Amino acid sequence: MKLTYNIKIIRVGKIKNKHFYNASKLYFDRIENICNIKEITIKEVKSKNFSTIINQEGKNIINKIDKKDFIILLDEKGKLFNSMEFSKVIDNICTQQKTPCFIIGGSYGNSQQIKNKADLLISLSPLTFCHELAYVVLLEQIYRSLTIIIGHPYHNE
């Protein structure tokens, strides 16, 4: 079953580890079979000043946000959801003709400007993940949510 939903992910930095790349490709392809998904990779900013990095990456991310995007920022202080709740969040956003736009910041975090612009801050876990692993976990949870929405047996409750 193909949904008319659109999902966008904006992330800083390329996936360099082949295992993370393969896992992300697996879930990205599975999501593409259910709905439209777009990935935007922002180049990592190189500087010795962490503030410069965070602010410039933030500006580069904001330049990729559209008016229809419902901005969901991955943040360690964000709200935790179980998979059923997360699927309802995605479904509610999409049925309102909005695009869930997930943002994974760079190694040094997100700018205050992005945090202020976000419609929702979520946390994947109380643990901290490298951005490559966070991307894989996010993709798996988006896929799981979509299978819940369409009634596919991937998720066991």
Secondary structure, DSSP 8 states (H G I E B T S, - for coil): -----EEEEEEES---SHHHHHHHHHHHHHHHTTSEEEEEEE-----S-HHHHHHHHHHHHHTT--TTEEEEEEEEEEEE--HHHHHHHHHHHHHTT-EEEEEE-BTTB--HHHHHH-SEEEES-SS---HHHHHHHHHHHHHHHHHHHHT-TTS--
